Amino acid sequence: MACDSATLAGRPLTQVGLSVRDLDRSRQFYRDVLGLPLLFEANGMMFFQLAGLRLMVGKARGEQPIGGSILYFDAPDFDSAVDALALLGLVPR
């Protein structure tokens, strides 16, 4: 599929972020139970490697929902992608 610089069509998903309450328990689950390689930890976040994708597990802050997901796409022309999403009313301008 061809990549459109103004959208995310054809762009790879590069990272998924999850929020959790307990980092130690999450580390044990993702690393020791599931066997995901732990790349590094920093500032209340852990990064695990999957084939072609990274998983970021971070400690929830304040009212942030537990288990909420954040998707990170490879978007080299970020400004055009944001403009296209704003035209759809999905992000503020």
Backbone hydrogen bonds in HBPLUS format (Angstrom, degrees):
<---DONOR---> <-ACCEPTOR-->    atom                        ^
c    i                          cat <-CA-CA->   ^        H-A-AA   ^      H-
h    n   atom  resd res      DA  || num        DHA   H-A  angle D-A-AA Bond
n    s   type  num  typ     dist DA aas  dist angle  dist       angle   num
A0007-THR N   A0004-ASP O   3.16 MM   3  5.50 166.2  2.18 114.4 118.8     1
A0011-ARG N   A0008-LEU O   3.00 MM   3  5.30 164.0  2.02 131.3 133.0     2
A0074-ASP N   A0012-PRO O   2.98 MM  62  5.69 159.1  2.02 166.4 173.0     3
A0014-THR N   A0072-TYR O   2.77 MM  58  5.67 156.6  1.83 153.7 161.6     4
A0054-ARG N   A0014-THR O   2.96 MM  40  6.25 151.6  2.05 134.0 142.6     5
A0015-GLN N   A0072-TYR O   3.32 MM  57  4.94 157.6  2.38 132.9 133.1     6
A0072-TYR N   A0015-GLN O   2.81 MM  57  4.94 155.7  1.86 165.2 159.3     7
A0016-VAL N   A0054-ARG O   2.95 MM  38  6.47 150.3  2.04 158.6 168.1     8
A0056-MET N   A0016-VAL O   2.80 MM  40  6.08 168.1  1.81 153.9 158.1     9
A0017-GLY N   A0070-ILE O   2.72 MM  53  4.73 160.9  1.76 145.3 150.8    10
A0070-ILE N   A0017-GLY O   2.85 MM  53  4.73 142.2  2.00 133.9 140.8    11
A0018-LEU N   A0056-MET O   2.77 MM  38  6.23 153.7  1.84 160.9 169.8    12
A0058-GLY N   A0018-LEU O   2.85 MM  40  6.19 170.8  1.86 169.0 171.3    13
A0067-GLY N   A0019-SER O   2.76 MM  48  5.07 163.1  1.79 136.7 142.2    14
A0020-VAL N   A0058-GLY O   2.87 MM  38  6.07 150.9  1.96 152.8 159.2    15
A0060-ALA N   A0020-VAL O   2.78 MM  40  5.44 166.5  1.80 155.6 155.9    16
A0026-SER N   A0022-ASP O   3.04 MM   4  6.20 155.2  2.10 144.7 152.4    17
A0027-ARG N   A0023-LEU O   2.78 MM   4  5.92 157.9  1.83 151.7 157.3    18
A0028-GLN N   A0024-ASP O   3.07 MM   4  6.29 165.1  2.09 148.7 152.1    19
A0029-PHE N   A0025-ARG O   3.00 MM   4  6.26 152.9  2.08 143.7 151.3    20
A0030-TYR N   A0026-SER O   2.85 MM   4  6.01 171.2  1.85 164.1 162.6    21
A0031-ARG N   A0027-ARG O   2.88 MM   4  5.60 158.4  1.93 147.2 154.5    22
A0032-ASP N   A0028-GLN O   2.96 MM   4  4.99 127.6  2.24 113.7 128.9    23
A0033-VAL N   A0028-GLN O   3.08 MM   5  6.56 135.9  2.28 147.4 159.7    24
A0033-VAL N   A0029-PHE O   3.16 MM   4  4.83 131.7  2.40 109.6 123.1    25
A0034-LEU N   A0029-PHE O   2.88 MM   5  6.27 157.6  1.93 164.4 172.0    26
A0036-LEU N   A0030-TYR O   2.94 MM   6  5.78 160.6  1.98 158.0 152.7    27
A0035-GLY N   A0031-ARG O   3.09 MM   4  4.72 121.6  2.45 102.3 115.6    28
A0049-GLN N   A0037-PRO O   2.93 MM  12  5.53 154.2  2.00 152.2 160.6    29
A0039-LEU N   A0047-PHE O   2.68 MM   8  5.47 154.3  1.75 155.2 164.2    30
A0047-PHE N   A0040-PHE O   2.97 MM   7  5.60 155.5  2.03 169.4 174.0    31
A0042-ALA N   A0045-MET O   2.90 MM   3  5.32 155.7  1.96 145.5 153.4    32
A0045-MET N   A0042-ALA O   2.92 MM   3  5.32 133.4  2.14 112.7 126.4    33
A0059-LYS N   A0044-GLY O   2.98 MM  15  5.64 161.8  2.01 165.8 171.2    34
A0046-MET N   A0057-VAL O   2.77 MM  11  5.16 151.1  1.86 142.9 152.9    35
A0057-VAL N   A0046-MET O   2.82 MM  11  5.16 162.7  1.85 152.1 158.2    36
A0048-PHE N   A0055-LEU O   2.79 MM   7  5.02 164.4  1.82 150.2 155.2    37
A0055-LEU N   A0048-PHE O   2.85 MM   7  5.02 164.5  1.87 145.3 150.7    38
A0050-LEU N   A0053-LEU O   2.76 MM   3  5.04 155.2  1.82 176.2 169.4    39
A0053-LEU N   A0050-LEU O   3.27 MM   3  5.04 170.1  2.28 107.5 110.5    40
A0064-GLN N   A0061-ARG O   2.98 MM   3  5.58 163.9  2.01 141.0 144.1    41
A0081-ALA N   A0077-ASP O   3.12 MM   4  6.44 158.1  2.17 153.1 159.9    42
A0082-VAL N   A0078-PHE O   2.90 MM   4  6.16 160.7  1.94 157.9 162.8    43
A0083-ASP N   A0079-ASP O   2.98 MM   4  6.17 160.0  2.02 146.8 152.4    44
A0084-ALA N   A0080-SER O   2.96 MM   4  6.17 158.3  2.01 147.9 153.3    45
A0085-LEU N   A0081-ALA O   2.98 MM   4  6.22 156.9  2.04 148.2 154.6    46
A0086-ALA N   A0082-VAL O   2.82 MM   4  6.00 149.5  1.91 148.9 158.0    47
A0087-LEU N   A0083-ASP O   3.03 MM   4  6.30 149.7  2.13 145.7 152.8    48
A0088-LEU N   A0085-LEU O   3.13 MM   3  5.15 134.2  2.35  95.1 107.6    49
A0090-LEU N   A0085-LEU O   2.98 MM   5  5.38 161.4  2.02 155.8 149.7    50
A0089-GLY N   A0086-ALA O   2.85 MM   3  4.86 156.1  1.91 104.8 112.4    51
